[in-house]
Amino acid sequence: MPKATAPDAEQLVHDYADLLNGDFSKLDVLSKSYTFYGPGVPEEGLTRDAFEEYVRGNREAFPDLEYTVDEMLASDEVIMSEWTVTGTHEGEFNGIPPTGRKIEFNTMGTQRITDGKIGEERGYYDPQEMLAQLGVTDDGGGASQ
């Protein structure tokens, strides 16, 4: 079973960022058995195909969505990464009509490397922070979701 070295792991994260930023030619950075776990997704996680649709849907709602890698620590098997996410809400998102508002929040991820690709990710962020920035919670001045 091929292993990624730490420099290879860092390249995986940069390729993954490209995927999240809309370069779907980078989908192969994810293993065929990839699973994503995080807020707002089913408990069993998202398969690779479901994750691609998730990313496409987020990009439809936030066409200028940008993920920036702030920090990462990589070993041969695990990557820990911190990100800043920005975008403008221009399409429907989880039933929320476009608000035109800009979002910016931080997220973290743990990516496990399988056969030289990202095999699993656990993402961590506060969905309430994003909803508040969209103005759809009591904290953001809009109606509660």
C-alpha positions as CSV (number, residue, x, y, z in Angstrom):
1,M,0.0,0.0,0.0
2,P,1.7,3.3,-1.0
3,K,2.0,5.9,1.6
4,A,2.3,9.6,1.2
5,T,5.3,11.4,2.6
6,A,4.7,14.6,4.6
7,P,5.6,16.8,1.5
8,D,3.2,14.7,-0.6
9,A,0.6,15.2,2.1
10,E,1.0,19.0,1.9
11,Q,0.5,18.8,-1.9
12,L,-2.6,16.8,-1.3
13,V,-4.0,19.6,0.9
14,H,-3.2,22.2,-1.8
15,D,-4.8,20.0,-4.5
16,Y,-7.8,19.6,-2.1
17,A,-8.0,23.4,-1.7
18,D,-8.1,23.6,-5.5
19,L,-11.0,21.2,-5.6
20,L,-12.9,23.1,-2.9
21,N,-12.3,26.3,-4.9
22,G,-14.0,24.8,-8.0
23,D,-11.3,22.9,-9.9
24,F,-13.1,19.6,-10.2
25,S,-10.2,18.1,-12.2
26,K,-8.6,17.6,-8.8
27,L,-11.3,15.2,-7.7
28,D,-8.8,12.4,-7.8
29,V,-7.1,13.8,-4.7
30,L,-9.9,11.9,-2.9
31,S,-9.7,8.1,-2.7
32,K,-12.6,6.1,-4.2
33,S,-13.6,5.2,-0.6
34,Y,-13.4,8.8,0.6
35,T,-15.9,9.8,3.4
36,F,-16.5,13.3,4.7
37,Y,-17.9,14.0,8.2
38,G,-18.8,17.4,9.4
39,P,-21.6,19.8,10.5
40,G,-24.7,19.8,8.3
41,V,-24.0,16.4,6.7
42,P,-25.6,13.0,7.6
43,E,-24.1,11.2,10.5
44,E,-22.8,8.4,8.2
45,G,-20.9,11.1,6.3
46,L,-20.7,11.8,2.6
47,T,-19.2,9.5,0.0
48,R,-16.9,10.9,-2.6
49,D,-19.7,11.3,-5.2
50,A,-22.0,12.9,-2.5
51,F,-19.1,15.2,-1.4
52,E,-18.6,16.4,-5.0
53,E,-22.3,17.3,-5.2
54,Y,-22.0,19.0,-1.8
55,V,-19.1,21.1,-3.0
56,R,-20.9,21.9,-6.3
57,G,-24.0,23.0,-4.3
58,N,-22.0,25.2,-2.0
59,R,-20.3,26.8,-5.1
60,E,-23.7,27.5,-6.7
61,A,-24.9,29.3,-3.5
62,F,-21.5,31.1,-3.1
63,P,-20.0,31.4,-6.6
64,D,-16.9,33.2,-5.3
65,L,-16.4,30.7,-2.4
66,E,-12.7,30.5,-1.5
67,Y,-11.0,28.2,0.8
68,T,-7.5,29.3,2.0
69,V,-5.1,27.0,3.8
70,D,-3.8,29.0,6.8
71,E,-1.9,26.3,8.6
72,M,-1.2,22.6,8.3
73,L,0.7,19.9,10.0
74,A,1.3,16.8,8.0
75,S,2.6,13.3,8.7
76,D,2.6,10.3,6.5
77,E,-0.9,9.3,7.5
78,V,-2.7,12.4,8.9
79,I,-3.0,16.0,8.0
80,M,-4.3,18.7,10.4
81,S,-5.3,21.9,8.6
82,E,-6.8,25.2,9.4
83,W,-8.7,27.2,6.8
84,T,-10.4,30.6,6.2
85,V,-13.5,30.4,4.1
86,T,-15.0,33.5,2.3
87,G,-17.8,34.0,-0.2
88,T,-20.8,36.0,-1.2
89,H,-24.3,34.4,-0.8
90,E,-25.7,34.7,-4.4
91,G,-27.7,31.5,-4.7
92,E,-30.1,29.4,-2.5
93,F,-28.2,27.7,0.3
94,N,-30.0,25.0,2.4
95,G,-33.4,26.6,1.6
96,I,-32.1,30.2,2.4
97,P,-32.7,32.5,-0.6
98,P,-29.7,34.7,-1.7
99,T,-28.9,37.5,0.8
100,G,-26.0,39.1,-1.1
101,R,-24.1,39.0,2.2
102,K,-20.5,38.1,2.5
103,I,-19.3,35.4,4.8
104,E,-15.9,34.7,6.4
105,F,-15.3,32.0,9.0
106,N,-12.6,29.6,10.1
107,T,-12.7,25.9,9.8
108,M,-10.4,23.0,10.7
109,G,-10.0,19.6,9.2
110,T,-8.4,16.3,9.9
111,Q,-7.6,14.4,6.7
112,R,-6.5,10.8,6.8
113,I,-4.4,9.6,3.9
114,T,-5.2,6.2,2.3
115,D,-3.2,4.9,-0.6
116,G,-1.6,8.3,-1.2
117,K,-5.0,10.1,-1.4
118,I,-7.3,11.7,1.1
119,G,-9.4,8.8,2.4
120,E,-11.4,10.5,5.1
121,E,-11.9,14.0,6.4
122,R,-13.5,15.3,9.6
123,G,-14.4,19.0,9.2
124,Y,-15.0,21.3,12.1
125,Y,-16.7,24.8,12.0
126,D,-19.6,26.6,13.6
127,P,-22.6,26.6,11.3
128,Q,-24.3,29.2,13.5
129,E,-21.5,31.7,12.8
130,M,-22.1,31.4,9.1
131,L,-25.9,31.7,9.5
132,A,-25.5,34.8,11.7
133,Q,-23.4,36.4,9.0
134,L,-26.1,35.6,6.5
135,G,-28.6,37.3,8.8
136,V,-30.9,34.3,9.3
137,T,-30.5,33.8,13.0
138,D,-31.5,36.0,15.9
139,D,-27.9,36.9,16.4
140,G,-27.7,38.1,12.8
141,G,-30.7,40.3,12.9
142,G,-32.8,38.1,10.6
143,A,-35.4,35.4,11.1
144,S,-34.4,32.3,13.0
145,Q,-33.8,29.1,11.0
